[in-house]
Amino acid sequence: MNRVHPPYSKWLGTAFAELPCAETLTPLLSAALAARTWQERERHLSPAYELAAGMHNDLGLTEPLETKARYFHTRPFLVMDGYRFTDTLMATINDPQVRSLPPVGAIDQFVDSTDVTQFANRRKRYITGPVLATLHLDK
């Protein structure tokens, strides 16, 4: 969000430490890493999520989105429902050629279903589509 990128992965921590948000995020993320229970971890991660959501809103790329962590359905876990941010950002892309590009990243960034993510054949079908999935690209 600050358009600062580490030259390579070894420098990630150094680059992160220089970001304007580092002073606030570092203690939260450090405490989350040191947490011994999921409740304690969540107590530190939720404000970090909310800060990142606010940073998204500050960019002005989309209409402002709710920044408060919320419960995951009826479960006791606080989440950001990150898809709201990606869906809203994707909706701002007007170029049809760019809109038609396939997603890049790990499948669990795009699919929230263990029925898909835990089975290789289903992951491949999701990624490649029904026609390419039948070609056995992994052989």
C-alpha positions as CSV (number, residue, x, y, z in Angstrom):
1,M,0.0,0.0,0.0
2,N,3.0,2.3,0.5
3,R,4.6,1.2,-2.8
4,V,7.7,0.1,-1.0
5,H,9.0,-3.4,-1.9
6,P,12.0,-5.3,-0.4
7,P,14.7,-5.9,-3.0
8,Y,14.4,-9.6,-2.1
9,S,12.8,-11.7,0.6
10,K,15.8,-11.5,3.0
11,W,15.0,-7.7,3.3
12,L,11.3,-8.1,4.0
13,G,11.6,-7.3,7.7
14,T,13.9,-4.4,7.1
15,A,11.6,-2.9,4.5
16,F,8.5,-3.5,6.6
17,A,10.1,-1.7,9.6
18,E,10.5,1.4,7.5
19,L,6.8,1.6,6.5
20,P,4.6,4.3,8.2
21,C,2.3,1.5,9.6
22,A,5.2,-0.5,11.2
23,E,5.1,1.4,14.5
24,T,1.6,0.3,15.0
25,L,1.6,-3.1,13.3
26,T,4.9,-4.5,14.6
27,P,3.8,-4.8,18.2
28,L,0.5,-6.3,17.2
29,L,2.1,-8.9,14.8
30,S,4.9,-9.7,17.3
31,A,2.4,-10.3,20.0
32,A,0.3,-12.5,17.7
33,L,3.4,-14.6,17.0
34,A,4.2,-14.9,20.7
35,A,0.6,-15.8,21.6
36,R,0.0,-19.2,23.2
37,T,-3.7,-19.5,22.5
38,W,-5.9,-18.7,19.5
39,Q,-7.9,-16.2,21.6
40,E,-4.7,-14.3,22.5
41,R,-3.5,-14.4,18.9
42,E,-6.9,-13.1,17.7
43,R,-6.8,-10.3,20.2
44,H,-3.7,-9.0,18.4
45,L,-4.5,-9.9,14.9
46,S,-7.9,-8.3,14.8
47,P,-6.6,-4.8,15.3
48,A,-3.9,-5.5,12.7
49,Y,-6.6,-6.6,10.2
50,E,-8.6,-3.5,11.0
51,L,-5.6,-1.2,10.5
52,A,-4.9,-2.8,7.1
53,A,-8.5,-2.4,6.2
54,G,-8.3,1.3,7.1
55,M,-5.2,1.6,5.0
56,H,-7.1,0.2,2.1
57,N,-9.8,2.7,2.6
58,D,-7.3,5.5,2.8
59,L,-6.0,4.7,-0.7
60,G,-9.4,5.8,-2.1
61,L,-9.3,3.0,-4.8
62,T,-12.8,1.8,-3.9
63,E,-15.7,3.1,-1.8
64,P,-14.8,2.7,1.9
65,L,-15.4,-0.7,3.3
66,E,-16.3,-1.7,6.8
67,T,-13.0,-2.1,8.8
68,K,-14.3,-3.9,11.9
69,A,-13.4,-7.6,12.3
70,R,-16.5,-9.7,12.4
71,Y,-17.4,-13.2,13.5
72,F,-17.0,-16.0,10.9
73,H,-20.6,-17.0,10.5
74,T,-21.8,-18.5,13.8
75,R,-18.3,-19.5,14.9
76,P,-16.3,-17.6,17.6
77,F,-13.5,-16.5,15.2
78,L,-13.0,-12.9,14.1
79,V,-12.2,-12.4,10.5
80,M,-12.1,-9.5,7.9
81,D,-13.9,-11.3,5.1
82,G,-11.0,-10.3,2.8
83,Y,-13.0,-11.2,-0.3
84,R,-14.9,-8.0,0.2
85,F,-11.7,-6.1,-0.6
86,T,-10.6,-8.1,-3.5
87,D,-14.1,-8.2,-5.0
88,T,-14.5,-4.5,-4.7
89,L,-11.0,-3.8,-6.2
90,M,-11.7,-6.2,-9.0
91,A,-14.9,-4.4,-9.8
92,T,-13.0,-1.2,-10.5
93,I,-11.0,-2.9,-13.4
94,N,-12.5,-1.6,-16.6
95,D,-10.1,-3.0,-19.2
96,P,-11.7,-6.3,-20.5
97,Q,-8.3,-7.7,-21.3
98,V,-7.1,-7.2,-17.7
99,R,-10.4,-8.5,-16.3
100,S,-10.0,-11.7,-18.3
101,L,-6.6,-12.5,-16.8
102,P,-6.6,-15.6,-14.5
103,P,-6.0,-15.1,-10.8
104,V,-2.5,-15.3,-9.5
105,G,-1.6,-16.8,-6.2
106,A,-2.4,-19.7,-4.0
107,I,-5.8,-21.4,-4.4
108,D,-6.8,-20.6,-0.8
109,Q,-6.7,-16.9,-1.8
110,F,-9.6,-17.5,-4.1
111,V,-11.4,-20.5,-2.8
112,D,-12.9,-20.9,0.7
113,S,-13.9,-24.5,0.4
114,T,-12.1,-27.5,1.8
115,D,-14.1,-29.6,-0.7
116,V,-11.9,-27.9,-3.3
117,T,-8.7,-27.2,-1.6
118,Q,-8.0,-30.6,0.0
119,F,-8.3,-32.6,-3.3
120,A,-5.7,-32.2,-6.0
121,N,-8.1,-33.0,-8.8
122,R,-10.6,-30.5,-7.7
123,R,-7.9,-27.8,-7.2
124,K,-6.7,-28.4,-10.7
125,R,-10.2,-28.3,-12.1
126,Y,-10.9,-25.0,-10.4
127,I,-7.6,-23.5,-11.6
128,T,-7.6,-24.8,-15.2
129,G,-11.3,-25.0,-15.9
130,P,-13.2,-28.2,-16.9
131,V,-11.7,-28.6,-20.3
132,L,-8.0,-28.2,-19.4
133,A,-8.5,-30.3,-16.2
134,T,-9.1,-33.4,-18.4
135,L,-5.8,-33.1,-20.1
136,H,-3.8,-34.4,-17.1
137,L,-1.3,-31.5,-17.2
138,D,0.5,-32.9,-14.1
139,K,1.8,-35.9,-16.0
